[in-house]
Amino acid sequence: MPPTGSSSRKSSNDWKTYVVADKGGRLKFPSTIPKVRSKLTEKLVIFFMILSLYCTFYLNDFDEICLEAISYGVLIFYAMEALYRLILSFEELLNHFMPRYQNSIRHLFNSFIFTRESCFVATMFAIVEWYFYNKHGLIDLNKLDRRSFFSIALFVWFLGKVTRVEQASIYNSLRFEEDDGLNYSSAMAHSFFHGYLRLILPKTGGQDKNLIEIIEVYSDKHNVQVFPKLFILVPKSAVCPVSLEGTNIHLSSSLEEKQLTIAGVQKRVYKNSVYKVRDPQNPKQPNYVCAEYATPLRTFFKALEASGKYNENFKKHQDDIVLHFYLTTRDLVMNDPDISNLCELIYYDDRDEKGNFRDVAPILLRKIRKRL
């Protein structure tokens, strides 16, 4: 029996309970899907900041000493923040000045500079404090109601939130060090590991072969000896050319392809390339290796070239993103017994002193010699 008109309309509208609707650019979320947070928190912070300001003046009969005390508290807050950033700068100057800042004091300074909002607020309160200092010297805290110390502290803390005092390039870099798994590097690394390496390297079931077995088939077929490991190149610049070919390295052919049905795509094809590497010390005996660039870096580099919403942040933290992509992927590989011996990541500075791209052949040869 076909559905009645009312039941048909009801079933046709069921999708609204579990699908996000895009109505002319406005998104309507069903109750089961998290939606973007509103500006409620910011409004509440501003409300409590104003409330704490009012309490301070109320407890002191709206005397001008309130403004002086608040200015004093704000300047102490920013002075402490500046001191902490100065302490952080010593680590950067001693251990990271060349690779992260290219020996540039200007680049180092820019990573520690306050936001425009913070600079404006600090300047305004400094002018106020200078006025009172010229009027009667340092503040006499005995004239201030003791209970107002708490309201002043609340105002200063909320002011720091409103002016985004915690935002600085150095703090963004330090968040990468925390490695909470919520940054762009971790997302790229886990996607690369679970969505690629864990599929192509070990056996995935049935008559499937792991990488070593596929390499053995290739070696027997072409009568060559391919090094039994996949090398994943992680260039510092994130530039990933279409080929590894150079003066002493040339494309040979590809390994046997692997077909997997993934996420609705039927029989998706995966295959890896084999390169012939010439050793200048032994040119008559070529070496064969399976190597490729880390493909997520190519996507990241395209994001660097684009003019999107986060482009400037990507450029500013490019080194952090590539470094922690390498560290996270390396950790995932080393802690997986099924593939830890099947691949190796190589993180390297891919440009020489003149800015030219380096030939990867010497890097691969060194890895081969080390294990022969």
C-alpha positions in Angstrom: 0.0 0.0 0.0 1.5 3.3 -1.0 2.1 5.9 1.7 -0.6 8.5 2.3 -0.1 12.2 1.6 0.6 13.1 5.3 3.0 10.2 5.9 4.8 10.9 2.6 5.3 14.5 3.6 6.5 13.4 7.0 9.1 10.9 5.6 10.3 13.5 3.1 11.1 15.9 5.9 12.9 13.4 8.0 16.2 14.4 6.5 16.0 17.7 8.3 16.5 15.9 11.6 20.0 14.7 10.7 21.3 16.7 7.7 22.7 20.2 7.9 20.7 22.5 5.6 22.4 25.3 3.7 19.8 28.0 3.1 21.3 30.8 1.0 24.6 30.7 3.0 22.9 30.3 6.4 23.4 26.9 7.9 20.7 25.2 9.9 21.9 22.4 12.2 19.8 19.5 13.5 20.0 19.0 17.2 22.3 15.9 17.0 25.1 17.8 15.1 27.4 20.3 16.9 27.1 23.8 15.5 29.4 26.8 15.5 29.6 28.6 18.9 28.0 32.0 19.2 29.4 35.2 20.5 27.8 34.7 23.9 31.0 34.1 25.7 32.6 37.3 24.4 29.5 39.3 25.4 29.6 37.8 28.9 33.3 38.6 29.3 32.6 42.3 28.4 29.7 42.4 30.8 31.7 41.1 33.7 34.6 43.4 32.8 32.2 46.4 33.0 30.7 45.0 36.2 34.1 44.7 37.8 35.0 48.2 36.7 31.8 49.6 38.2 32.4 47.7 41.5 35.9 49.2 41.8 34.5 52.8 41.4 31.5 52.1 43.7 33.7 50.7 46.5 35.8 53.9 46.4 33.0 56.4 46.0 33.9 57.0 42.4 37.2 58.6 43.3 39.9 59.2 40.6 42.2 56.9 42.5 40.2 54.0 40.9 41.4 55.0 37.5 44.9 55.3 38.7 44.8 51.9 40.4 43.3 50.2 37.3 46.0 51.8 35.1 48.6 50.6 37.5 47.2 47.1 37.5 47.0 47.0 33.7 50.6 48.2 33.2 51.9 45.6 35.7 49.9 42.9 33.8 51.5 43.9 30.5 54.9 44.3 32.0 54.8 40.7 33.4 53.6 39.4 30.0 56.4 41.3 28.3 58.9 39.8 30.7 57.7 36.3 30.1 58.0 36.9 26.3 61.5 38.2 26.9 62.4 35.0 28.7 61.0 32.9 25.9 63.1 34.9 23.4 66.3 33.6 25.0 65.4 30.0 24.0 64.7 31.1 20.5 67.8 33.2 20.2 70.2 30.6 21.5 68.7 27.4 19.9 66.5 28.5 16.9 67.7 31.8 15.6 69.1 30.5 12.3 66.6 27.7 11.3 63.4 29.5 12.4 64.3 33.2 12.0 67.0 33.1 9.3 69.3 35.0 11.7 66.9 38.0 11.5 66.2 40.1 14.7 63.2 41.5 12.9 61.7 38.1 12.4 62.3 37.2 16.0 60.8 40.4 17.2 57.7 39.9 15.1 57.0 36.6 16.7 56.9 38.2 20.1 55.1 41.4 19.3 51.7 42.1 21.0 48.4 42.4 19.1 47.3 45.9 18.0 44.5 45.9 20.6 47.0 45.1 23.4 49.4 47.8 22.2 46.6 50.4 22.0 45.3 49.6 25.5 48.7 49.5 27.1 49.5 52.9 25.6 46.3 54.5 26.8 46.7 53.3 30.3 50.4 54.3 30.3 49.4 57.9 29.4 46.8 57.8 32.3 49.4 56.6 34.7 52.0 59.1 33.5 49.4 61.9 34.2 48.8 60.8 37.8 52.5 60.2 38.4 53.3 63.8 37.3 50.4 65.0 39.5 51.4 63.4 42.8 54.0 60.7 42.3 53.3 57.0 42.9 49.9 55.8 43.9 49.0 55.5 47.6 47.3 52.1 47.9 46.2 52.8 51.5 43.6 55.1 50.1 42.1 52.3 48.1 39.3 50.0 49.5 40.9 46.6 50.0 37.9 44.8 48.5 38.5 46.6 45.2 41.8 44.7 44.6 39.7 41.7 43.6 37.5 43.7 41.2 40.6 45.3 39.7 42.3 41.9 39.2 39.1 40.6 37.5 39.0 43.7 35.2 42.7 43.3 34.2 42.2 39.5 33.5 39.1 40.1 31.4 40.8 42.9 29.6 43.6 40.5 28.6 41.0 38.2 27.1 39.3 40.9 25.2 42.6 42.3 23.8 43.8 38.7 22.9 47.0 39.2 24.9 47.7 35.5 24.6 48.0 35.7 20.8 51.5 35.8 19.4 53.4 33.8 16.9 55.6 32.3 19.6 52.6 31.0 21.5 51.3 29.4 18.4 54.6 27.7 17.9 54.6 26.5 21.5 51.2 25.0 21.1 52.7 22.7 18.4 55.2 21.5 21.1 52.3 20.6 23.4 51.3 17.9 20.8 47.7 17.6 21.9 46.8 16.1 18.5 44.5 19.0 17.6 46.7 21.0 15.2 47.0 20.9 11.4 50.3 18.8 11.6 48.7 16.0 13.6 45.6 16.0 11.3 47.9 15.6 8.2 50.0 13.0 9.9 47.1 10.8 11.1 45.4 11.1 7.7 48.6 10.1 5.9 49.3 7.2 8.3 45.8 5.7 8.5 44.6 6.7 5.1 47.7 5.7 3.1 50.6 4.0 4.8 48.5 1.6 6.8 46.8 0.6 3.5 49.8 0.2 1.1 52.5 -1.2 3.4 51.1 -4.2 5.4 48.8 -7.0 4.3 45.2 -5.8 4.3 43.6 -9.3 4.1 43.0 -12.1 1.6 45.6 -12.7 -1.0 47.1 -9.3 -0.4 50.9 -8.8 -0.2 52.8 -6.5 2.0 55.5 -4.1 0.6 58.4 -6.5 1.0 56.5 -9.2 -1.0 55.6 -6.7 -3.7 59.3 -5.6 -3.9 60.4 -9.2 -4.1 58.0 -9.8 -7.1 59.4 -6.7 -8.8 63.0 -7.7 -8.1 62.5 -11.2 -9.6 60.6 -9.9 -12.6 63.3 -7.2 -13.5 66.3 -9.1 -12.3 67.4 -6.3 -10.0 67.7 -5.8 -6.2 65.3 -3.2 -4.8 66.1 -2.0 -1.3 63.4 -3.5 1.0 61.8 -0.4 2.4 59.8 2.6 1.3 61.5 6.0 1.8 59.1 8.9 2.5 60.8 12.2 1.8 59.7 15.2 4.0 61.3 18.4 2.5 61.5 21.4 4.8 60.0 23.7 2.1 57.0 21.4 1.6 57.8 21.5 -2.2 57.1 18.1 -3.7 57.9 17.9 -7.4 56.2 15.4 -9.7 59.3 13.2 -9.7 62.5 12.6 -7.7 64.6 12.5 -10.8 67.9 14.4 -10.8 71.5 14.0 -11.9 72.1 10.6 -10.3 68.5 9.4 -9.9 66.1 8.3 -12.6 62.7 6.7 -12.7 62.7 2.9 -13.3 59.1 1.8 -13.2 56.3 1.1 -10.7 55.7 -1.7 -8.3 52.8 -4.0 -8.7 49.6 -2.1 -8.1 47.3 -2.7 -5.1 43.6 -2.3 -5.4 41.4 -1.5 -2.4 37.8 -0.5 -2.0 37.8 2.6 0.3 35.0 4.9 1.4 32.7 4.1 -1.4 35.4 4.1 -4.1 35.6 0.7 -5.8 39.0 -0.9 -6.4 41.0 2.3 -5.8 44.5 1.8 -7.2 47.7 2.3 -5.1 51.2 1.8 -6.5 54.7 3.0 -5.7 57.5 4.1 -7.9 61.0 2.5 -8.1 64.0 4.7 -8.8 67.4 3.8 -10.1 70.1 5.6 -8.1 73.6 5.9 -9.5 76.5 5.8 -7.0 79.4 8.0 -8.2 81.8 5.7 -6.3 80.4 2.6 -8.0 78.7 3.8 -11.2 78.5 0.3 -12.7 76.3 -1.0 -9.9 73.0 1.0 -9.7 70.9 0.9 -6.6 67.1 0.6 -6.8 64.9 2.2 -4.2 61.2 2.7 -3.6 60.8 6.4 -2.7 58.3 9.2 -2.8 57.4 12.5 -1.3 54.9 12.8 1.6 51.9 13.7 -0.4 50.1 15.7 2.4 52.9 18.2 2.1 52.0 18.9 -1.6 48.5 19.7 -0.5 49.9 21.9 2.3 52.1 23.8 -0.2 49.1 24.4 -2.4 47.4 26.0 0.6 50.5 28.2 1.1 50.2 29.4 -2.5 46.5 30.1 -2.2 44.9 33.3 -0.8 42.6 31.7 1.7 41.4 32.5 5.2 44.4 31.0 7.0 47.1 31.6 4.4 49.1 34.0 6.4 49.1 31.8 9.5 50.2 28.8 7.3 53.1 30.8 6.0 54.1 32.1 9.4 54.2 28.6 10.9 55.3 26.6 7.9 58.4 25.3 9.6 56.4 24.3 12.7 53.7 22.5 10.6 56.2 20.5 8.5 58.4 19.6 11.5 55.5 18.3 13.6 54.0 16.5 10.6 57.3 14.6 10.4 57.6 14.0 14.2 54.0 12.8 14.5 54.1 10.5 11.4 57.5 9.1 12.5 56.1 8.3 15.9 53.0 6.6 14.4 55.2 4.5 12.1 57.8 3.5 14.8 55.0 2.4 17.2 53.3 0.2 14.7 54.9 -3.3 14.5 53.2 -4.1 11.2 55.0 -1.3 9.3 57.8 0.0 11.4 60.3 -2.0 9.3 58.6 -1.3 6.0 59.2 2.5 5.6 61.4 5.3 6.8 60.8 9.0 6.9 63.6 11.4 5.8 63.2 15.0 7.0 65.7 17.3 5.3 66.5 20.8 4.1 65.8 20.6 0.4 67.4 23.9 -0.6 71.2 24.6 -0.5 72.8 27.9 0.5 72.0 29.4 -2.9 68.3 28.5 -2.7 68.6 25.7 -5.3 66.8 22.4 -4.7 69.1 19.6 -3.6 69.5 16.3 -5.4 67.9 13.5 -3.2 70.2 10.8 -4.6 73.0 11.4 -2.0 70.5 11.2 0.8 69.0 7.9 -0.4 72.5 6.5 -1.1 73.6 7.3 2.5 70.5 5.5 3.8 71.2 2.4 1.6 74.9 2.2 2.6 74.0 2.6 6.2 71.9 -0.6 6.1 74.0 -2.8 3.8 
